[in-house]
Amino acid sequence: MQYLPGEDSGYEGIRKLLPGHLLEFQAERIVQKRYWQPLVRGAATTENLIERIEHLESLFSASVRQRLVADVPVGVFLSGGLDSSLVAAFAAKHMSGVTAFSVRMDEDSFDETPFARASAEHIGIPHEVVEFGQADLLHAFDSVVERLDEPMADASLLPTFLVCQAARRKVTVALGGDGADELFAGYPNFAARRLGALMALTPRIAGSVLRMAIDALSSSERYMGLGFKLRQLSYGFGHHADHQTHQWMAAFSAAEQRSLWRSDAAPISPDGGLGRQVSHILSESGCRDGFDRLQYLFIAGYLAEDILTKVDRASMYNSLEVRAPFLGRDFAEYALSLPRRDKLKGMETKSLLKRMALRHLPESVVRRRKHGFAPPLAAMLRGPLKSRIGDVLFDAGNPLAVWFRREEIERYWREHQSGRRDHHRKLWTLGMVMRVAAGS
């Protein structure tokens, strides 16, 4: 998962308070209570299309306006994609002088600043670009890992830290675009879910063969290249449709985990407990429809445990408060109530949100392909981060060194450094969990 789900903290005897829960101390005992739960129902509605667009726009405008209320300077994060551009556009309507902040990546396929500039010019707001060079990367890595109190292997934590650091020089509060993908089915996983039944019937060995073919034919490390997408999809072959999305997003397949763990340290569950965790989330969702179940998984799992945790850490390490207008309760609950066609229509994701956005943004921004906030990690592990990660992976004194087969880690490292294979997700995930353990 590349993050610790549920109550797990990574430390024996310490549990995390779950999202949407509060903790009460009564008569010398602790009681946990749930005060809110996302209700994914995608029901039919009496509102027509125009009414739904206007209702959505009204709620979003109110959510942005509420989150601009502050006694300190406020800015916005701007990637140039739909979500952040929409936040910036509405922020500019409600407050003058709001500055937008973006990060520039060195590698072209990862860099979004040309789109961010275009959005800022269209909206008419001041725009600052943060350069993301090697020295900045090392600074971000060192600053982040020495503070992390639990393993987190979402590499976008580094550029998020840098943009928060840059924004904090001028503002104390920033608005971000998190939550829109989960509320409006913005991830490619939702379209791929339609093939879930077919993938479940495909033998897992077919996935292994496909990955071998990809490794032999392609070594491209461009952002979200075709080879990368096919490789990740192949991990879902032979798994129930409800469990495919986490296989697609995992750094290690179940078979790779079995090869990695030492026999005397391996978890009882062959997938490290991943299936159990997914089943637990789904059991509390109350959803029967496969699409609704997937949406609940993203909201209760990935959004809460990865995305929001990442942004919280990166911002708080810089004494910056980040607010998410898409996650305003009224807006989010209305979005969750919308019928599926408003989220995924044919192959179009975020259908209704895009129709609303066309009222405020150019079509080139609204229709632009989704782009994540990821650094070019594969190249970095051969360059500026090579010693930082290599030193911790091969430290025999690391508390977790006895968990893993060193020869497997050495193979991943050797193949990646030679350029024969791209193992950056595996090496980064292992490096982060071992680095946090070393500092605990």
FIGUTOR-765105 format. One record per residue (C-alpha): residue number from 1; residue in one letter; chain; x, z, y. Coordinates in nm, 3 decimals, always signed. Example, Ala and Ser with C-alpha at 12.3 -4.5 7.8 and 13.67 -1.06 7.14 Angstrom:
REM FIGUTOR-765105
 num residu chaine       X       Z       Y
   1      A      A  +1.230  +0.780  -0.450
   2      S      A  +1.367  +0.714  -0.106
***
This chain:
REM FIGUTOR-765105
 num residu chaine       X       Z       Y
   1      M      A  +0.000  +0.000  +0.000
   2      Q      A  +0.302  +0.062  +0.225
   3      Y      A  +0.133  +0.376  +0.360
   4      L      A  +0.013  +0.704  +0.211
   5      P      A  -0.361  +0.692  +0.146
   6      G      A  -0.620  +0.967  +0.151
   7      E      A  -0.503  +1.327  +0.157
   8      D      A  -0.154  +1.244  +0.030
   9      S      A  +0.124  +1.349  +0.268
  10      G      A  +0.435  +1.295  +0.058
  11      Y      A  +0.499  +1.670  +0.055
  12      E      A  +0.398  +1.912  -0.218
  13      G      A  +0.137  +2.161  -0.099
  14      I      A  +0.049  +1.969  +0.220
  15      R      A  -0.264  +1.757  +0.257
  16      K      A  -0.387  +1.540  +0.543
  17      L      A  -0.730  +1.586  +0.696
  18      L      A  -0.928  +1.271  +0.614
  19      P      A  -1.066  +1.043  +0.889
  20      G      A  -1.419  +1.135  +0.996
  21      H      A  -1.373  +1.492  +0.872
  22      L      A  -1.337  +1.829  +1.039
  23      L      A  -1.192  +2.147  +0.900
  24      E      A  -1.358  +2.487  +0.939
  25      F      A  -1.211  +2.827  +0.868
  26      Q      A  -1.491  +3.056  +0.756
  27      A      A  -1.458  +3.404  +0.608
  28      E      A  -1.096  +3.343  +0.507
  29      R      A  -1.165  +3.011  +0.338
  30      I      A  -1.123  +2.654  +0.450
  31      V      A  -1.412  +2.410  +0.434
  32      Q      A  -1.392  +2.036  +0.501
  33      K      A  -1.698  +1.859  +0.637
  34      R      A  -1.761  +1.492  +0.702
  35      Y      A  -1.910  +1.426  +1.046
  36      W      A  -1.907  +1.042  +1.047
  37      Q      A  -1.883  +0.759  +0.795
  38      P      A  -1.884  +0.384  +0.856
  39      L      A  -2.213  +0.235  +0.737
  40      V      A  -2.154  -0.124  +0.628
  41      R      A  -2.493  -0.277  +0.567
  42      G      A  -2.490  -0.635  +0.705
  43      A      A  -2.870  -0.638  +0.713
  44      A      A  -3.106  -0.901  +0.848
  45      T      A  -3.191  -0.868  +1.216
  46      T      A  -3.487  -0.952  +1.437
  47      E      A  -3.257  -1.060  +1.721
  48      N      A  -3.187  -1.430  +1.759
  49      L      A  -2.832  -1.564  +1.809
  50      I      A  -2.834  -1.546  +2.190
  51      E      A  -2.976  -1.195  +2.183
  52      R      A  -2.705  -1.083  +1.939
  53      I      A  -2.431  -1.235  +2.156
  54      E      A  -2.565  -1.066  +2.469
  55      H      A  -2.613  -0.734  +2.290
  56      L      A  -2.258  -0.750  +2.157
  57      E      A  -2.121  -0.842  +2.501
  58      S      A  -2.305  -0.559  +2.672
  59      L      A  -2.177  -0.300  +2.426
  60      F      A  -1.822  -0.431  +2.446
  61      S      A  -1.822  -0.436  +2.824
  62      A      A  -1.941  -0.074  +2.828
  63      S      A  -1.676  +0.026  +2.573
  64      V      A  -1.394  -0.129  +2.777
  65      R      A  -1.523  +0.025  +3.099
  66      Q      A  -1.538  +0.373  +2.940
  67      R      A  -1.181  +0.342  +2.815
  68      L      A  -1.048  +0.246  +3.155
  69      V      A  -1.154  +0.584  +3.296
  70      A      A  -0.832  +0.774  +3.369
  71      D      A  -0.651  +0.962  +3.642
  72      V      A  -0.331  +0.774  +3.554
  73      P      A  -0.227  +0.404  +3.553
  74      V      A  -0.384  +0.192  +3.277
  75      G      A  -0.253  -0.128  +3.115
  76      V      A  -0.340  -0.355  +2.822
  77      F      A  -0.149  -0.497  +2.527
  78      L      A  -0.169  -0.876  +2.510
  79      S      A  -0.057  -1.092  +2.217
  80      G      A  -0.240  -1.406  +2.326
  81      G      A  -0.480  -1.389  +2.033
  82      L      A  -0.856  -1.350  +2.051
  83      D      A  -0.882  -0.972  +2.025
  84      S      A  -0.627  -0.860  +2.282
  85      S      A  -0.722  -1.143  +2.520
  86      L      A  -1.085  -1.034  +2.507
  87      V      A  -0.988  -0.675  +2.588
  88      A      A  -0.770  -0.796  +2.876
  89      A      A  -1.045  -1.021  +3.014
  90      F      A  -1.302  -0.741  +3.025
  91      A      A  -1.049  -0.490  +3.157
  92      A      A  -0.975  -0.727  +3.447
  93      K      A  -1.349  -0.748  +3.525
  94      H      A  -1.378  -0.370  +3.555
  95      M      A  -1.044  -0.280  +3.715
  96      S      A  -0.810  -0.466  +3.948
  97      G      A  -0.435  -0.463  +3.901
  98      V      A  -0.435  -0.403  +3.524
  99      T      A  -0.097  -0.514  +3.383
 100      A      A  -0.066  -0.682  +3.044
 101      F      A  +0.234  -0.618  +2.816
 102      S      A  +0.367  -0.845  +2.538
 103      V      A  +0.669  -0.857  +2.305
 104      R      A  +0.882  -1.169  +2.258
 105      M      A  +1.031  -1.232  +1.912
 106      D      A  +1.355  -1.430  +1.868
 107      E      A  +1.222  -1.647  +1.582
 108      D      A  +0.975  -1.912  +1.699
 109      S      A  +0.722  -1.879  +1.417
 110      F      A  +0.691  -1.504  +1.495
 111      D      A  +0.682  -1.535  +1.875
 112      E      A  +0.343  -1.528  +2.050
 113      T      A  +0.449  -1.496  +2.413
 114      P      A  +0.360  -1.855  +2.513
 115      F      A  +0.001  -1.782  +2.412
 116      A      A  +0.008  -1.443  +2.585
 117      R      A  +0.129  -1.605  +2.907
 118      A      A  -0.149  -1.862  +2.891
 119      S      A  -0.410  -1.590  +2.840
 120      A      A  -0.274  -1.379  +3.126
 121      E      A  -0.275  -1.678  +3.362
 122      H      A  -0.633  -1.767  +3.267
 123      I      A  -0.752  -1.409  +3.313
 124      G      A  -0.547  -1.367  +3.630
 125      I      A  -0.366  -1.041  +3.554
 126      P      A  -0.001  -0.934  +3.597
 127      H      A  +0.200  -0.990  +3.279
 128      E      A  +0.526  -0.838  +3.153
 129      V      A  +0.717  -0.965  +2.849
 130      V      A  +0.937  -0.726  +2.649
 131      E      A  +1.246  -0.892  +2.498
 132      F      A  +1.291  -0.802  +2.132
 133      G      A  +1.665  -0.847  +2.071
 134      Q      A  +1.890  -0.702  +1.802
 135      A      A  +1.997  -0.404  +2.011
 136      D      A  +1.632  -0.327  +2.086
 137      L      A  +1.548  -0.353  +1.718
 138      L      A  +1.817  -0.106  +1.618
 139      H      A  +1.707  +0.130  +1.893
 140      A      A  +1.345  +0.108  +1.775
 141      F      A  +1.444  +0.160  +1.411
 142      D      A  +1.659  +0.464  +1.485
 143      S      A  +1.401  +0.614  +1.721
 144      V      A  +1.113  +0.567  +1.479
 145      V      A  +1.261  +0.668  +1.145
 146      E      A  +1.410  +0.991  +1.273
 147      R      A  +1.060  +1.098  +1.381
 148      L      A  +0.844  +0.976  +1.091
 149      D      A  +0.711  +1.270  +0.893
 150      E      A  +0.560  +1.051  +0.620
 151      P      A  +0.661  +0.714  +0.475
 152      M      A  +0.517  +0.410  +0.655
 153      A      A  +0.640  +0.061  +0.572
 154      D      A  +0.435  -0.149  +0.814
 155      A      A  +0.723  -0.331  +0.985
 156      S      A  +0.511  -0.405  +1.292
 157      L      A  +0.571  -0.041  +1.380
 158      L      A  +0.901  -0.154  +1.539
 159      P      A  +0.766  -0.409  +1.792
 160      T      A  +0.468  -0.177  +1.853
 161      F      A  +0.713  +0.099  +1.944
 162      L      A  +0.898  -0.134  +2.182
 163      V      A  +0.587  -0.255  +2.364
 164      C      A  +0.467  +0.106  +2.396
 165      Q      A  +0.807  +0.205  +2.534
 166      A      A  +0.798  -0.075  +2.791
 167      A      A  +0.437  -0.004  +2.889
 168      R      A  +0.508  +0.366  +2.937
 169      R      A  +0.751  +0.287  +3.219
 170      K      A  +0.453  +0.177  +3.427
 171      V      A  +0.136  +0.319  +3.270
 172      T      A  +0.023  +0.627  +3.081
 173      V      A  -0.277  +0.470  +2.904
 174      A      A  -0.299  +0.128  +2.738
 175      L      A  -0.588  -0.059  +2.577
 176      G      A  -0.534  -0.243  +2.248
 177      G      A  -0.728  -0.486  +2.033
 178      D      A  -0.727  -0.294  +1.705
 179      G      A  -1.044  -0.288  +1.494
 180      A      A  -1.185  -0.636  +1.557
 181      D      A  -1.046  -0.783  +1.234
 182      E      A  -1.203  -0.508  +1.026
 183      L      A  -1.539  -0.522  +1.204
 184      F      A  -1.570  -0.901  +1.203
 185      A      A  -1.390  -1.002  +0.880
 186      G      A  -1.092  -1.147  +1.061
 187      Y      A  -0.847  -1.130  +0.770
 188      P      A  -0.802  -1.424  +0.529
 189      N      A  -0.885  -1.181  +0.248
 190      F      A  -1.254  -1.215  +0.330
 191      A      A  -1.260  -1.592  +0.277
 192      A      A  -1.044  -1.558  -0.035
 193      R      A  -1.291  -1.300  -0.171
 194      R      A  -1.523  -1.591  -0.255
 195      L      A  -1.275  -1.689  -0.526
 196      G      A  -1.262  -1.334  -0.658
 197      A      A  -1.454  -1.397  -0.980
 198      L      A  -1.239  -1.700  -1.065
 199      M      A  -0.917  -1.513  -0.992
 200      A      A  -1.033  -1.225  -1.211
 201      L      A  -1.061  -1.468  -1.504
 202      T      A  -0.716  -1.617  -1.440
 203      P      A  -0.453  -1.459  -1.669
 204      R      A  -0.192  -1.249  -1.494
 205      I      A  +0.081  -1.452  -1.662
 206      A      A  -0.038  -1.748  -1.453
 207      G      A  +0.051  -1.551  -1.143
 208      S      A  +0.401  -1.490  -1.275
 209      V      A  +0.446  -1.862  -1.346
 210      L      A  +0.321  -1.953  -0.997
 211      R      A  +0.565  -1.710  -0.835
 212      M      A  +0.854  -1.853  -1.036
 213      A      A  +0.760  -2.203  -0.920
 214      I      A  +0.739  -2.089  -0.557
 215      D      A  +1.079  -1.921  -0.580
 216      A      A  +1.230  -2.239  -0.725
 217      L      A  +1.074  -2.478  -0.472
 218      S      A  +1.066  -2.287  -0.144
 219      S      A  +1.286  -2.044  +0.044
 220      S      A  +1.104  -2.063  +0.379
 221      E      A  +1.075  -1.734  +0.566
 222      R      A  +0.847  -1.861  +0.841
 223      Y      A  +0.563  -1.631  +0.940
 224      M      A  +0.277  -1.654  +0.685
 225      G      A  +0.410  -1.974  +0.529
 226      L      A  +0.222  -2.146  +0.245
 227      G      A  +0.465  -2.018  -0.014
 228      F      A  +0.419  -1.661  +0.103
 229      K      A  +0.039  -1.691  +0.096
 230      L      A  +0.032  -1.840  -0.255
 231      R      A  +0.274  -1.578  -0.382
 232      Q      A  +0.062  -1.293  -0.249
 233      L      A  -0.261  -1.445  -0.385
 234      S      A  -0.101  -1.478  -0.728
 235      Y      A  -0.070  -1.099  -0.752
 236      G      A  -0.450  -1.078  -0.769
 237      F      A  -0.482  -1.293  -1.082
 238      G      A  -0.642  -1.104  -1.369
 239      H      A  -0.763  -0.815  -1.152
 240      H      A  -1.125  -0.726  -1.076
 241      A      A  -1.240  -0.880  -0.749
 242      D      A  -1.271  -0.535  -0.588
 243      H      A  -0.904  -0.466  -0.654
 244      Q      A  -0.753  -0.803  -0.567
 245      T      A  -0.705  -0.752  -0.195
 246      H      A  -0.473  -0.456  -0.243
 247      Q      A  -0.275  -0.651  -0.501
 248      W      A  -0.240  -0.934  -0.247
 249      M      A  -0.111  -0.695  +0.017
 250      A      A  +0.112  -0.480  -0.204
 251      A      A  +0.491  -0.498  -0.179
 252      F      A  +0.524  -0.456  -0.558
 253      S      A  +0.300  -0.576  -0.839
 254      A      A  +0.217  -0.336  -1.123
 255      A      A  +0.472  -0.512  -1.347
 256      E      A  +0.741  -0.489  -1.080
 257      Q      A  +0.670  -0.119  -1.037
 258      R      A  +0.711  -0.063  -1.409
 259      S      A  +1.053  -0.230  -1.395
 260      L      A  +1.153  -0.031  -1.087
 261      W      A  +1.071  +0.322  -1.201
 262      R      A  +1.297  +0.518  -1.433
 263      S      A  +1.106  +0.606  -1.749
 264      D      A  +1.129  +0.982  -1.690
 265      A      A  +1.005  +0.950  -1.331
 266      A      A  +0.734  +0.684  -1.362
 267      P      A  +0.379  +0.779  -1.259
 268      I      A  +0.120  +0.815  -1.533
 269      S      A  -0.087  +0.531  -1.389
 270      P      A  +0.078  +0.189  -1.443
 271      D      A  -0.007  +0.081  -1.088
 272      G      A  +0.110  +0.404  -0.929
 273      G      A  -0.247  +0.523  -0.867
 274      L      A  -0.347  +0.222  -0.656
 275      G      A  -0.651  +0.139  -0.868
 276      R      A  -0.770  +0.499  -0.865
 277      Q      A  -0.741  +0.517  -0.487
 278      V      A  -0.934  +0.192  -0.435
 279      S      A  -1.206  +0.302  -0.679
 280      H      A  -1.242  +0.633  -0.494
 281      I      A  -1.290  +0.460  -0.158
 282      L      A  -1.545  +0.220  -0.304
 283      S      A  -1.738  +0.498  -0.477
 284      E      A  -1.811  +0.666  -0.142
 285      S      A  -1.900  +0.341  +0.038
 286      G      A  -2.252  +0.305  -0.102
 287      C      A  -2.204  -0.075  -0.085
 288      R      A  -2.314  -0.305  -0.364
 289      D      A  -2.235  -0.641  -0.212
 290      G      A  -1.876  -0.756  -0.268
 291      F      A  -1.825  -0.862  +0.094
 292      D      A  -1.952  -0.527  +0.226
 293      R      A  -1.730  -0.342  -0.022
 294      L      A  -1.425  -0.531  +0.099
 295      Q      A  -1.512  -0.459  +0.461
 296      Y      A  -1.548  -0.088  +0.384
 297      L      A  -1.210  -0.091  +0.208
 298      F      A  -1.043  -0.233  +0.516
 299      I      A  -1.213  +0.011  +0.754
 300      A      A  -1.174  +0.329  +0.551
 301      G      A  -0.831  +0.240  +0.417
 302      Y      A  -0.613  -0.013  +0.596
 303      L      A  -0.750  +0.041  +0.949
 304      A      A  -0.752  +0.420  +0.938
 305      E      A  -0.441  +0.482  +0.729
 306      D      A  -0.213  +0.197  +0.841
 307      I      A  -0.314  +0.029  +1.166
 308      L      A  -0.432  +0.332  +1.364
 309      T      A  -0.162  +0.558  +1.221
 310      K      A  +0.107  +0.303  +1.315
 311      V      A  -0.022  +0.269  +1.672
 312      D      A  -0.062  +0.645  +1.706
 313      R      A  +0.299  +0.708  +1.599
 314      A      A  +0.447  +0.428  +1.812
 315      S      A  +0.252  +0.536  +2.122
 316      M      A  +0.288  +0.911  +2.089
 317      Y      A  +0.665  +0.879  +2.036
 318      N      A  +0.661  +0.731  +2.388
 319      S      A  +0.404  +0.972  +2.539
 320      L      A  +0.160  +0.685  +2.576
 321      E      A  -0.212  +0.702  +2.496
 322      V      A  -0.357  +0.388  +2.334
 323      R      A  -0.734  +0.335  +2.331
 324      A      A  -0.926  +0.084  +2.117
 325      P      A  -1.241  -0.056  +2.282
 326      F      A  -1.346  -0.237  +1.963
 327      L      A  -1.374  +0.103  +1.797
 328      G      A  -1.611  +0.253  +2.050
 329      R      A  -1.881  +0.409  +1.833
 330      D      A  -2.180  +0.217  +1.974
 331      F      A  -1.998  -0.116  +1.957
 332      A      A  -1.854  -0.056  +1.610
 333      E      A  -2.182  +0.060  +1.458
 334      Y      A  -2.365  -0.243  +1.597
 335      A      A  -2.093  -0.476  +1.466
 336      L      A  -2.120  -0.322  +1.119
 337      S      A  -2.498  -0.376  +1.122
 338      L      A  -2.471  -0.750  +1.188
 339      P      A  -2.548  -0.996  +0.908
 340      R      A  -2.257  -1.145  +0.717
 341      R      A  -2.293  -1.490  +0.878
 342      D      A  -2.201  -1.331  +1.212
 343      K      A  -1.868  -1.227  +1.063
 344      L      A  -1.782  -1.504  +0.816
 345      K      A  -1.960  -1.838  +0.855
 346      G      A  -1.824  -2.099  +0.620
 347      M      A  -1.449  -2.063  +0.669
 348      E      A  -1.484  -1.934  +1.025
 349      T      A  -1.398  -1.568  +1.065
 350      K      A  -1.527  -1.348  +1.350
 351      S      A  -1.808  -1.597  +1.405
 352      L      A  -2.025  -1.403  +1.653
 353      L      A  -1.729  -1.248  +1.834
 354      K      A  -1.584  -1.594  +1.896
 355      R      A  -1.914  -1.718  +2.037
 356      M      A  -1.916  -1.425  +2.276
 357      A      A  -1.550  -1.482  +2.366
 358      L      A  -1.611  -1.848  +2.457
 359      R      A  -1.801  -1.719  +2.760
 360      H      A  -1.482  -1.559  +2.893
 361      L      A  -1.177  -1.731  +2.738
 362      P      A  -1.058  -2.089  +2.686
 363      E      A  -1.135  -2.243  +2.347
 364      S      A  -0.763  -2.276  +2.270
 365      V      A  -0.737  -1.895  +2.269
 366      V      A  -1.062  -1.834  +2.084
 367      R      A  -0.995  -2.088  +1.808
 368      R      A  -0.628  -2.011  +1.765
 369      R      A  -0.515  -1.923  +1.412
 370      K      A  -0.476  -1.555  +1.340
 371      H      A  -0.122  -1.423  +1.389
 372      G      A  -0.007  -1.075  +1.300
 373      F      A  +0.236  -0.859  +1.497
 374      A      A  +0.529  -0.884  +1.256
 375      P      A  +0.904  -0.907  +1.322
 376      P      A  +1.124  -1.159  +1.130
 377      L      A  +1.219  -0.890  +0.883
 378      A      A  +1.371  -1.113  +0.612
 379      A      A  +1.646  -1.233  +0.846
 380      M      A  +1.691  -0.889  +0.998
 381      L      A  +1.769  -0.736  +0.659
 382      R      A  +2.059  -0.980  +0.634
 383      G      A  +2.165  -0.903  +0.990
 384      P      A  +2.116  -0.605  +1.220
 385      L      A  +1.926  -0.392  +0.968
 386      K      A  +2.149  -0.469  +0.669
 387      S      A  +2.360  -0.155  +0.693
 388      R      A  +2.070  +0.069  +0.802
 389      I      A  +1.861  -0.014  +0.494
 390      G      A  +2.148  -0.080  +0.252
 391      D      A  +2.307  +0.258  +0.317
 392      V      A  +1.990  +0.447  +0.230
 393      L      A  +1.899  +0.230  -0.072
 394      F      A  +2.235  +0.293  -0.239
 395      D      A  +2.286  +0.655  -0.139
 396      A      A  +2.323  +0.837  -0.470
 397      G      A  +2.250  +1.166  -0.295
 398      N      A  +1.907  +1.060  -0.173
 399      P      A  +1.633  +1.288  -0.315
 400      L      A  +1.450  +0.983  -0.452
 401      A      A  +1.750  +0.805  -0.603
 402      V      A  +1.667  +0.953  -0.944
 403      W      A  +1.321  +0.795  -0.934
 404      F      A  +1.431  +0.431  -0.941
 405      R      A  +1.651  +0.204  -1.150
 406      R      A  +1.949  +0.130  -0.930
 407      E      A  +2.016  -0.198  -1.110
 408      E      A  +1.672  -0.327  -1.007
 409      I      A  +1.731  -0.240  -0.643
 410      E      A  +2.075  -0.401  -0.661
 411      R      A  +1.919  -0.719  -0.801
 412      Y      A  +1.662  -0.736  -0.521
 413      W      A  +1.934  -0.674  -0.265
 414      R      A  +2.175  -0.931  -0.411
 415      E      A  +1.912  -1.204  -0.436
 416      H      A  +1.787  -1.139  -0.084
 417      Q      A  +2.131  -1.129  +0.076
 418      S      A  +2.225  -1.457  -0.093
 419      G      A  +1.911  -1.625  +0.039
 420      R      A  +1.793  -1.718  -0.312
 421      R      A  +1.483  -1.498  -0.285
 422      D      A  +1.286  -1.330  -0.010
 423      H      A  +1.250  -0.963  -0.111
 424      H      A  +1.215  -0.822  +0.240
 425      R      A  +0.884  -0.645  +0.175
 426      K      A  +1.020  -0.471  -0.136
 427      L      A  +1.349  -0.370  +0.024
 428      W      A  +1.186  -0.254  +0.346
 429      T      A  +0.923  -0.048  +0.163
 430      L      A  +1.182  +0.119  -0.059
 431      G      A  +1.413  +0.173  +0.235
 432      M      A  +1.147  +0.341  +0.446
 433      V      A  +1.024  +0.577  +0.175
 434      M      A  +1.382  +0.676  +0.088
 435      R      A  +1.482  +0.709  +0.454
 436      V      A  +1.199  +0.951  +0.528
 437      A      A  +1.287  +1.148  +0.213
 438      A      A  +1.649  +1.171  +0.325
 439      G      A  +1.546  +1.324  +0.656
 440      S      A  +1.291  +1.570  +0.519
***
